Amino acid sequence: MTGRADIGAMTGAYRALSSPDGSSRLFTALEYLNRIGVALSAERNLDKLLETILTAAKTITHADGGTLYRLIDGKLKFEIMLNDSLKIAMGGTSGNEIPFYPIPLNQADGSENLSMVAAYAALRDETVNIADAYEADGFDFSGTRNFDKKTGYRSASFLTIPMKNHEAEIIGVLQLLNAQNAQGKVVPFTLEDQRLAESLASQAAIALTNRMLISQLEVLFESLIDLINTAIDEKSPYTGGHCQRVPALTMMLAEAVSATTDGPLAGFHMTEKDRYELKIAGLLHDCGKITTPVHVVDKATKLETIFDRIQHVSQRFEMLKLQSEIDMLRAVSAALARGDAAAARAAEAQHGEAVRQYDDDREFLRRMNIGGERMSPEDQARVDRIAAYPIRDAAGAVGPFLTDNERANLNIQYGTLMPEERKIINHHIEATINMLEALPWPKHLKNVPEYAGGHHERMDGKGYPKGLTRDQMSVQARIMGIADIFEALTAKDRPYKPGKTLSESLDILGKFKLNGHIDPDLFDVFVREKIYLKYARQFMDPTQVDTVDETRIPGYSP
């Protein structure tokens, strides 16, 4: 297929084989039109597409200059301006803005703007072929004359062609300026020029419409993805930011890997289609979390369900203290009745000691409820002792101070999740894969489920949900795995932990490299190209961005 890279060569070949007076011009022009049509169909970038249309129209009519307008909200917006003699290139990919206001199709009073030739062509759906603007009647060329005065140029012949989409709606106007003969003299546009340009305008309108429709569908598609992430964000503020940051970090690392020229990853390179596919996968990598219960996703403490049950536990300590006080008063009363003052004082002292112990135990359970990276066996044993305290219920029955569920939750060694709750959390990746595999992906997005569904796998095959090894995973999925972990380590909006510093996060990530959790080659690029720092400057709190000594990162050699 002919791509945009061939357009310059096609244009040069056409100019070499044809001239305004050459007998082979028509045959060459038709061949050129066919090739341009293929090139237009292949171009994905809208600005490049518009430039290709205007360049091709200038070439096929031997025009010195031209302008391409797009009809937007009732006005013809200048998109591309080219002029060879004046060396003008504005709009599109040139980086030079066009300093002219859009041309309205209607006047301020609502009447049609038929005095401007571009607006006339659009309103009347007619091609306007003018031999000399300075001698033409019925159109306002004052702006053209002012332009000529400022530049010393002489605008003469104009060919203005409306562009229509498949529904016969005007979507733009193609305007060509100053046709030239073989000697470089400005001449009127011929009827042959007009027909060729109209044919090109028709092809261009179809290509432009297709590109705009594709762009609109892409915008709609990404908006639906944003809608899903917004729903997750509304459901849990602790995952919404994650759904935005992981794709950003994924693309940072992927671009760095794609730019690598040596080492084991030197063969990995991305096209624009590859980038878009990975971007979509990044945005959808946690879409399955929409099925995860909120009280599990947001479990900030060990005893939290719909609410934090630590308050109920705290109230029970008051019941224990009241129970101890009642027992003390009974013991004092009995001792005094016997005349045993020493026994009464001992009962009071024992009660005071019990109250102090209960208060200390309550604060201990509050600390254990927070969760952390590791709970010691001694602390777990103390939870078990507290759980066994006898306590009377409202009916007077005596039972253990903590339920089995409360004791098990408070003894969670790492974090705040029970094994069954962690399974619920982990299920989100299976839900993600099932949801994504159910969609009819087009060819250029067919790898989205694999990229998005692999970010919890490990290089040693101990990850989930499929237990894939490094060789069974794409580079893109391995990239996303590193991005997901690093974002989770540094995130400052988690309910169960503060965000770690750069050096702490890289230390953990380096250990993950050594134990077969993450891809070692990707980790080296992540550190060597300082992707961690680029991400930190954009997304991390300044207090987290400490100085990193790369020589101390486990498993990394600068």
MARLOVO-279097 format. One record per residue (C-alpha): y, x, z. Coordinates in pm, 1 decimal. Each point is the difference from the previous one (the first is absolute). Layout:
- Y|X|Z
...
REM end
This chain:
- 0.0|0.0|0.0
- 348.1|117.9|-77.5
- 201.2|62.4|314.3
- 363.7|64.8|71.5
- -53.8|375.3|-27.0
- -63.8|-50.6|-375.7
- 323.0|-188.8|-72.2
- 214.3|308.3|-53.8
- -256.7|139.9|-243.7
- -25.3|-333.6|-182.7
- 378.0|-22.0|-27.1
- 27.8|352.3|-137.8
- -278.5|-62.9|-252.1
- 162.1|-322.2|-115.2
- 336.9|166.0|-53.3
- -164.7|283.1|-193.0
- -194.9|-231.2|-230.0
- 269.3|-257.8|-62.1
- 361.8|-26.0|-90.1
- 224.2|-293.4|-78.4
- -45.2|73.4|-371.8
- -367.6|103.6|4.8
- -258.4|-204.2|-189.7
- -255.0|40.5|279.0
- 228.6|-136.3|269.0
- -146.9|-350.0|29.2
- -358.9|122.2|26.7
- 100.7|265.4|254.8
- 203.7|-251.9|198.1
- -289.7|-245.0|23.0
- -229.9|276.5|121.3
- 266.1|101.4|252.5
- 34.1|-360.8|117.9
- -375.0|-24.5|54.1
- -7.8|319.0|205.1
- 306.9|-100.5|199.6
- -163.6|-335.7|73.3
- -300.4|176.4|149.8
- 226.7|231.5|200.3
- 201.0|-293.4|133.2
- -316.8|-172.6|117.0
- -108.8|311.2|187.8
- 328.1|66.9|184.8
- 1.2|-113.2|365.3
- 343.1|118.2|108.8
- 267.4|-258.1|-80.3
- 285.8|248.3|-46.7
- -208.5|217.9|-229.8
- -107.5|-308.7|-191.4
- 361.0|-104.0|-60.8
- 89.4|351.0|-115.0
- -295.9|4.1|-236.8
- 109.1|-330.9|-154.8
- 355.3|115.2|-64.6
- -100.9|347.1|-120.3
- -250.3|-149.9|-242.4
- 255.1|-252.2|-131.4
- 256.6|275.7|-57.7
- -256.7|212.8|-178.1
- -135.3|-268.2|-230.9
- 350.7|-110.5|-110.5
- 157.5|349.4|2.2
- 261.2|-127.2|247.0
- 232.3|240.2|179.3
- 10.6|-203.8|319.4
- -114.1|-313.3|172.0
- -8.0|-213.3|310.2
- -277.6|-205.1|153.9
- 94.3|-296.5|220.5
- -221.5|-208.1|227.9
- 88.1|-363.0|68.9
- 17.0|-42.8|378.0
- 152.0|-305.8|171.4
- 195.0|-108.9|-306.2
- 147.5|343.9|-71.7
- -91.9|279.0|-237.9
- -43.6|306.5|217.6
- 41.3|344.6|-158.4
- -335.3|177.2|45.4
- 7.1|292.2|-246.5
- 281.4|156.4|-205.4
- -61.2|283.5|-247.8
- 230.9|171.0|-249.5
- -102.9|315.8|-182.3
- 343.2|106.5|-127.5
- 162.4|-39.1|341.0
- -309.5|130.9|180.4
- -0.8|-307.2|223.7
- -310.7|-96.9|193.5
- 55.5|-259.5|271.7
- -227.7|-224.6|200.3
- -377.3|15.5|16.8
- -139.3|333.1|113.3
- 316.7|192.4|-90.3
- 140.2|-23.5|350.6
- 339.5|-99.7|-144.1
- 122.3|-345.9|91.5
- 156.7|-220.4|-266.7
- 357.8|-75.3|115.1
- 32.9|-334.2|-181.8
- -15.4|-349.3|144.0
- -273.2|-235.2|-125.8
- 99.3|-232.6|-285.3
- -7.9|-365.7|113.1
- -144.6|-257.3|-237.8
- 252.9|-253.7|121.8
- 371.8|15.0|63.8
- 159.4|-85.0|333.8
- 60.9|-356.6|-123.8
- -368.1|-42.2|-86.1
- 41.6|32.8|-377.9
- -225.8|231.6|-199.6
- 117.2|357.5|-41.2
- -32.6|13.8|-378.1
- 269.7|263.9|-50.2
- -222.3|282.4|124.1
- -254.4|91.6|-266.2
- -281.5|76.6|247.9
- 54.5|-331.0|181.8
- 20.7|-184.4|-335.9
- -336.1|143.4|-109.5
- -159.9|-112.1|325.9
- 159.5|-345.9|2.3
- -66.5|-77.8|-365.8
- -331.5|187.2|-19.8
- 127.0|170.9|-315.0
- 11.1|355.4|-128.9
- 356.8|109.1|-70.5
- 44.2|271.9|-266.0
- 358.3|126.2|-24.7
- 98.9|259.1|-259.2
- 323.8|106.8|173.4
- 116.2|-117.6|339.6
- 363.1|73.0|-85.6
- -9.8|-246.2|-288.3
- -226.7|-268.2|148.2
- 136.4|-343.7|84.4
- -107.7|-230.8|278.9
- -94.6|260.0|262.0
- 194.3|184.1|267.3
- -40.3|374.9|-53.9
- 296.6|99.5|217.8
- -230.5|176.1|244.5
- -154.0|194.7|-286.4
- 340.8|104.0|-129.7
- 107.7|116.1|347.7
- -317.8|203.3|26.1
- 70.7|158.6|-337.3
- 355.8|90.6|102.7
- -123.9|177.4|310.8
- -279.6|188.6|-172.7
- 131.3|52.9|-352.9
- -305.1|-179.7|-131.3
- -2.2|-252.7|-286.1
- -226.8|-298.0|59.9
- -74.4|-170.2|-329.5
- -334.4|-163.8|-79.2
- -170.2|-213.8|265.4
- -345.5|-157.2|0.3
- -54.1|-236.1|295.6
- -342.1|-159.7|49.4
- -110.2|-250.1|267.3
- -330.0|72.3|177.4
- -228.9|-293.2|83.1
- -308.4|-24.3|216.2
- -323.7|-188.0|-72.2
- 164.0|-325.7|111.4
- 286.2|48.2|-248.8
- 244.1|69.9|283.5
- 271.0|262.3|-50.5
- -66.6|292.0|233.3
- 240.1|256.9|-143.9
- 198.1|132.5|-293.4
- -51.6|313.9|-207.7
- 320.2|134.0|-156.2
- 14.4|292.5|-244.3
- 310.1|187.6|-110.9
- 98.5|195.6|-312.1
- -287.2|27.6|-243.4
- 4.8|333.4|-185.8
- -111.5|98.0|-347.5
- -166.6|326.5|-103.4
- 334.6|179.1|-1.8
- 86.8|-118.4|351.4
- 262.4|-245.0|-122.7
- 37.2|-327.9|192.4
- -120.4|-294.2|-209.6
- -81.0|-366.4|65.3
- -343.1|-92.7|125.1
- -212.2|-116.0|-294.2
- -211.7|-313.3|-11.4
- -301.8|228.2|23.7
- 148.9|159.3|314.1
- 49.8|-344.1|144.5
- -355.4|-113.5|-67.7
- -149.8|317.8|141.9
- 219.8|-22.3|309.1
- -84.5|-369.0|45.7
- -369.9|83.2|-23.5
- 42.8|274.2|257.5
- 206.7|-231.1|223.9
- -280.1|-256.1|-11.9
- -260.7|258.2|100.0
- 231.3|138.0|264.6
- 66.5|-344.6|147.5
- -372.9|-59.9|39.3
- -52.4|341.3|160.7
- 301.6|-49.5|226.1
- -114.5|-348.2|100.8
- -350.5|126.3|76.0
- 140.4|285.0|208.6
- 227.9|-237.5|190.3
- -284.3|-244.7|59.3
- -221.7|281.3|126.4
- 282.3|122.2|222.2
- 53.2|-350.8|134.7
- -371.6|-37.0|69.8
- -2.4|337.8|175.1
- 298.2|-106.0|210.9
- -172.2|-328.9|80.4
- -322.7|182.4|85.7
- 175.5|247.1|229.8
- 196.5|-285.2|157.0
- -327.3|-174.4|82.6
- -123.4|323.5|158.5
- 321.9|18.7|201.8
- -61.3|-361.8|99.3
- -341.2|94.6|140.7
- 145.1|297.7|186.8
- 281.1|-218.3|131.3
- -259.3|-247.1|127.4
- -178.8|285.3|178.8
- 335.6|119.4|133.2
- 85.7|-346.4|132.4
- -346.0|-24.6|149.9
- 19.0|344.0|157.5
- 314.1|215.2|4.5
- -220.3|301.1|74.8
- -165.9|1.8|-343.7
- 281.7|-108.4|-230.8
- 168.9|340.0|2.8
- -337.4|163.4|-50.9
- -51.4|-198.8|-320.9
- 322.5|149.8|-138.8
- -21.2|356.0|132.3
- -356.1|81.0|-106.8
- 70.2|-65.8|-371.7
- 312.7|216.7|19.6
- -188.3|290.8|159.7
- -290.3|-47.7|-240.5
- 229.0|43.0|-300.8
- 172.9|304.2|154.9
- -332.5|178.4|42.8
- -136.2|-116.9|-336.2
- 304.8|137.6|-183.5
- -38.1|334.1|178.0
- -368.9|17.2|-92.3
- 75.5|-96.7|-360.4
- 249.9|286.8|-18.9
- -252.5|254.0|133.8
- -80.1|267.1|-259.9
- -265.1|203.6|179.1
- -284.2|-44.1|243.6
- -271.7|-267.8|5.1
- 247.6|-284.0|-68.0
- 168.0|159.1|-302.7
- -181.0|-239.8|-233.1
- 140.5|-314.1|161.6
- 292.2|-149.0|-193.1
- 143.9|-350.9|-9.1
- 144.2|-200.1|-287.8
- 254.0|-276.3|55.6
- -286.1|-249.6|-7.1
- -185.5|203.1|262.1
- 309.5|0.4|221.6
- 43.5|-375.0|-28.3
- -367.9|-60.8|77.9
- 16.2|217.0|312.2
- 326.1|-161.8|108.9
- -157.5|-347.1|-20.2
- -307.0|120.1|189.1
- 223.0|142.5|271.7
- 189.3|-325.4|38.1
- -326.2|-195.6|27.7
- -201.6|245.1|208.5
- 13.7|-217.3|314.6
- 26.5|-346.9|-152.6
- -320.9|-94.7|186.1
- 193.3|13.5|328.4
- 128.6|-343.9|-84.2
- -343.2|-122.1|119.6
- 7.6|194.9|330.0
- 82.6|-203.2|317.1
- 344.8|78.8|136.1
- -117.3|51.3|359.3
- -229.0|279.5|-123.4
- 248.6|166.7|-234.5
- 270.9|-9.7|265.0
- -218.0|81.7|301.2
- 248.7|218.3|183.8
- -193.8|19.6|329.1
- -366.4|-12.1|94.4
- 19.0|-343.1|163.0
- 214.5|-161.9|-268.2
- -136.8|-298.9|-189.9
- 247.7|-277.1|-73.1
- 184.2|134.5|306.3
- -40.2|304.6|226.5
- -250.0|-95.1|274.4
- 125.4|278.6|229.9
- 228.1|-259.7|159.8
- -300.2|-204.1|108.5
- -159.9|311.9|144.0
- 323.2|79.5|188.3
- 0.3|-347.3|153.4
- -353.8|52.2|124.6
- 116.4|301.7|200.9
- 236.6|-234.2|182.8
- -300.6|-218.7|72.1
- -188.3|302.8|136.1
- 294.5|89.9|222.1
- 24.7|-358.0|124.1
- -374.1|-3.0|62.2
- 33.2|329.1|194.4
- 290.6|-140.3|199.7
- -199.7|-307.8|96.7
- -293.3|217.3|107.9
- 240.2|220.2|200.1
- 161.3|-294.5|179.6
- -338.0|-138.2|94.3
- -111.7|339.9|130.9
- 323.6|46.4|201.7
- -27.2|-349.4|145.4
- -360.2|60.8|108.5
- 84.2|343.4|144.9
- 293.6|-131.5|200.4
- -215.1|-284.9|127.1
- -234.6|264.8|137.7
- 292.9|200.5|130.8
- -84.4|287.8|-235.2
- 343.3|124.6|-116.1
- -150.0|310.2|-161.7
- -220.5|-210.5|-227.1
- 303.3|-209.6|-99.3
- 197.0|312.5|-94.0
- -296.1|134.1|-198.2
- -24.5|-327.3|-196.1
- 372.4|19.0|-86.3
- -33.4|363.8|-108.9
- -302.2|-82.4|-214.5
- 194.5|-279.2|-170.5
- 294.2|230.9|-69.2
- -232.6|256.8|-156.1
- -161.2|-271.2|-215.8
- 339.3|-119.2|-125.5
- 98.8|356.4|-94.9
- -332.6|47.0|-180.3
- 39.4|-326.5|-191.1
- 353.1|91.2|-108.3
- -121.9|340.4|-115.3
- -294.1|-157.2|-184.8
- 232.5|-247.5|-171.2
- 223.9|278.1|-131.2
- -308.7|192.8|-109.8
- -128.2|-294.5|-205.3
- 342.7|-45.7|-155.9
- -11.2|363.1|-115.9
- -355.1|-33.6|-128.7
- 98.6|-314.8|-186.7
- 242.1|195.3|-218.2
- -274.9|190.7|-180.1
- 17.7|354.3|-129.6
- -185.3|273.8|-179.1
- -261.1|52.9|272.8
- -101.5|-164.8|327.2
- -181.4|223.4|248.5
- -341.7|-92.7|148.5
- 162.8|11.6|347.2
- 252.0|-265.4|-101.0
- -275.8|-212.6|-151.1
- -198.3|25.9|326.3
- 307.4|-110.5|197.8
- 38.7|-304.8|-226.8
- -363.7|-85.0|75.8
- 63.3|26.7|376.2
- 304.6|-226.1|-19.9
- -192.4|-245.0|-218.4
- -256.4|-39.4|279.9
- 254.1|-105.1|266.5
- -111.6|-338.2|137.2
- 254.6|-278.1|-44.1
- -14.9|-369.3|89.9
- 89.8|-260.0|-260.6
- 172.8|-331.9|68.1
- -333.8|-158.0|94.2
- -72.7|274.8|250.5
- -273.7|160.6|-205.7
- -6.1|381.7|6.8
- -24.3|193.8|-327.1
- 100.5|335.9|-154.6
- 369.7|83.8|-29.7
- -18.7|65.8|-379.3
- -202.9|-187.9|-257.7
- -243.8|198.6|-212.0
- 236.4|-32.6|-297.5
- 299.5|124.8|198.5
- -194.5|294.1|139.5
- -131.9|94.2|-344.9
- 350.1|-17.4|-153.2
- 160.9|206.0|277.0
- -269.5|265.4|-48.3
- 72.9|48.4|-372.0
- 0.3|376.9|-35.5
- 229.0|31.6|-303.6
- 281.0|-234.9|-98.8
- -5.6|-368.4|81.3
- -276.3|-144.9|-218.0
- -350.8|-104.6|97.9
- -277.7|97.0|-246.5
- -23.4|-356.7|-128.8
- 378.9|-12.5|-44.3
- -5.9|331.3|-184.1
- -257.5|-151.5|-234.8
- 238.8|-286.5|-64.6
- 277.2|249.7|-77.7
- -232.0|205.9|-220.1
- -102.5|-313.0|-187.5
- 345.1|-10.5|-158.3
- -102.7|269.8|-247.1
- -304.6|-203.4|-105.3
- 226.6|-301.8|-38.2
- 240.0|214.3|-204.2
- -278.3|112.9|-233.4
- -141.6|-352.1|-36.3
- 343.5|-144.7|-73.0
- 88.4|268.1|-254.9
- -337.7|2.3|-174.6
- 30.3|-376.2|-48.2
- 310.2|44.6|-216.6
- -23.2|37.3|-382.1
- 175.6|336.7|-23.1
- 124.1|114.3|-341.3
- -130.3|330.6|-132.7
- 294.4|208.3|124.7
- -48.0|-130.6|356.8
- -380.2|-10.7|16.6
- -17.5|276.7|264.0
- 223.9|-175.5|253.3
- -292.5|-132.2|213.1
- -158.4|346.7|18.8
- 324.9|178.4|87.6
- 104.4|-259.8|258.6
- -346.7|-46.9|144.2
- -76.7|365.1|68.8
- 268.6|101.3|246.4
- -229.8|-32.5|305.1
- -282.1|204.5|-150.4
- -62.1|357.7|115.5
- -83.1|307.4|-202.4
- -323.1|48.0|197.5
- -121.7|-356.0|-64.8
- 57.0|-124.3|356.9
- 284.3|-236.8|-89.4
- -8.4|-368.3|-82.7
- -69.5|-245.8|-149.8
- -227.8|169.1|-257.8
- -57.9|341.0|156.9
- 112.3|181.5|-315.4
- 13.8|378.5|-18.7
- 276.2|209.9|-154.7
- -181.4|31.5|-333.8
- -37.6|-377.3|-23.0
- 372.8|-64.4|36.9
- 290.6|34.2|-240.0
- 283.7|239.7|75.9
- 228.7|-301.8|30.4
- -212.3|-161.5|271.9
- -13.8|329.4|190.0
- 378.9|31.0|-27.2
- 42.6|-346.7|144.7
- -229.0|90.1|290.1
- 228.8|284.9|106.7
- 309.7|-218.0|-42.8
- -150.8|-278.5|212.4
- -91.9|234.5|285.7
- 329.0|192.1|3.7
- 205.2|-320.2|-2.6
- -204.7|-140.4|289.7
- 45.8|319.7|202.7
- 376.3|11.4|-46.6
- 75.9|-373.8|7.9
- 237.8|-85.3|281.8
- -45.9|-378.3|-15.2
- -358.2|-23.6|129.7
- -35.2|-211.0|317.2
- -259.3|227.7|159.0
- 143.0|351.1|-49.0
- 320.0|194.2|-72.5
- 39.0|174.1|-335.1
- -116.4|361.1|2.4
- 214.9|292.3|-104.9
- -50.3|185.1|-325.2
- -171.5|294.9|164.0
- -231.9|-225.6|205.5
- -92.6|-202.4|-309.0
- -69.3|307.2|-213.8
- -211.5|147.0|279.1
- -217.2|-313.0|3.3
- -11.0|-15.7|-380.2
- -103.9|366.1|-13.8
- -289.4|-72.6|236.9
- -95.3|-291.8|-223.8
- -19.0|245.3|-288.6
- -235.1|225.2|195.1
- -231.8|-280.1|114.8
- -48.2|-150.1|-346.0
- 225.7|-301.4|47.3
- 259.4|69.1|-273.9
- 5.1|190.4|-328.4
- 70.2|369.9|75.2
- 162.1|78.2|-337.4
- 234.4|-298.8|20.0
- 94.1|94.0|355.6
- 94.5|350.1|-117.9
- 232.1|-149.4|-264.9
- 140.2|-240.2|260.7
- 103.7|293.0|218.9
- 80.0|261.5|-265.2
- 234.8|-230.9|-192.0
- 146.1|-127.6|328.8
- -70.9|-362.4|-84.0
- -10.3|-63.2|374.8
- 363.8|107.1|29.2
- 114.8|-202.6|-299.9
- -163.0|-307.6|152.1
- 137.9|74.6|346.8
- 358.6|19.9|-120.2
- -30.4|-340.7|-160.7
- -213.3|-197.2|244.2
- -32.5|168.6|339.1
- 229.0|-12.1|300.9
- 204.5|323.6|29.8
- -141.0|56.9|348.6
- -347.8|30.3|-153.0
- 99.2|259.3|-260.0
- -59.4|322.8|189.1
- -40.1|352.4|-136.8
- -341.2|55.8|-156.9
- -170.6|338.4|16.2
- -240.5|-21.9|-292.7
- -191.8|305.7|121.0
- -115.7|-203.5|301.4
- -129.6|-298.1|-194.5
- -380.5|-10.7|38.0
- -181.5|76.1|-323.7
- 309.0|97.5|-196.7
- 86.7|347.4|-127.7
- 357.7|32.1|-135.6
REM end
